[in-house]
Amino acid sequence: MRACPIVHRSALLLSLAILVTGALADAQTQTIQYTPYEGQPGKDVIWLPTKQTLVDIMLDLAKVTPQDYVIDLGSGDGRTVIAAAKRGARALGIEYNPDLVELSKRNAAREGVGDRTHFIAADIFETDFSQGTVVTMFLLAHLNLKLRPQLLALKPGTRVVSNTFTMGDWKADETVEMPAGASCSDYCTALLWIVPARVEGEWQLAQSRLRLSQTYQMISGTLDTGGNSIAIADGRMWGEEISFTVGDLRYTGRVSANLIQGTFRSDRNNGTWSATRIGQQ
């Protein structure tokens, strides 16, 4: 007896229906994307995104330009990296959670900055970020302290910006609070540090010797000339820029490895000066 054609047709239709249903299910699975939630646990901290208004303040504080390479430590959903890229900068996000890394890539592509952003799944304490000209972060104070030696070893002039949390006795160069009415009750502060050049030691000027002590960006010391030792005042570093006062003369200059070149000025006198680090080749 021959099988009924209607039965074969029904079986075929059922098989096609199963295949279509399976394909639709696969497509739906692929479209389901990872969604983080505030307070979710991470390796070192819980995930709390920096408010977008504060992201913009942090990048303003660092004076980010298209010439910068911004590296965000613990980049979360990528918002700081994306905001930097929208300003024309190249930007890298280092994030331990691979799901957040993939989310960041999708967010960057959707915002049209995928070509200027890069995200990697890595431990910030085991990753080289020394190429950054701006480093941003939203970590806890003890983690900032753990990172501090690496940050201080960055190229002088590198800008480091933190959401709220400090760097111990390395005081911030500038601090900005979110403006009143910005609806912010927690984590509303941006802090900026500019990595200072290392100038501690002795420097030879044409007719005098400059002896400097340094604590982060603050400097003190003496200018020894003609048998007299005069204490310097208001000594400070801004990256490679140095400034201090001796008597009524205000000295400013730029440090380049073992050489300082600059100008001095008072109400009655002005000129140029240079100094070479003693004991260094």
PyMOL commands that set and color helices and strands:
alter all, ss='L'
color gray80, all
select helices_A, chain A and resi 5-31+52-61+79-86+98-110+124-126+141-152
alter helices_A, ss='H'
color red, helices_A
select strands_A, chain A and resi 69-73+90-95+117-121+134-137+159-163+174-177+189-194+201-204+208-215+218-225+228-231+233-238+241-246+249-256+259-265+270-277
alter strands_A, ss='S'
color yellow, strands_A
deselect
rebuild
show_as cartoon
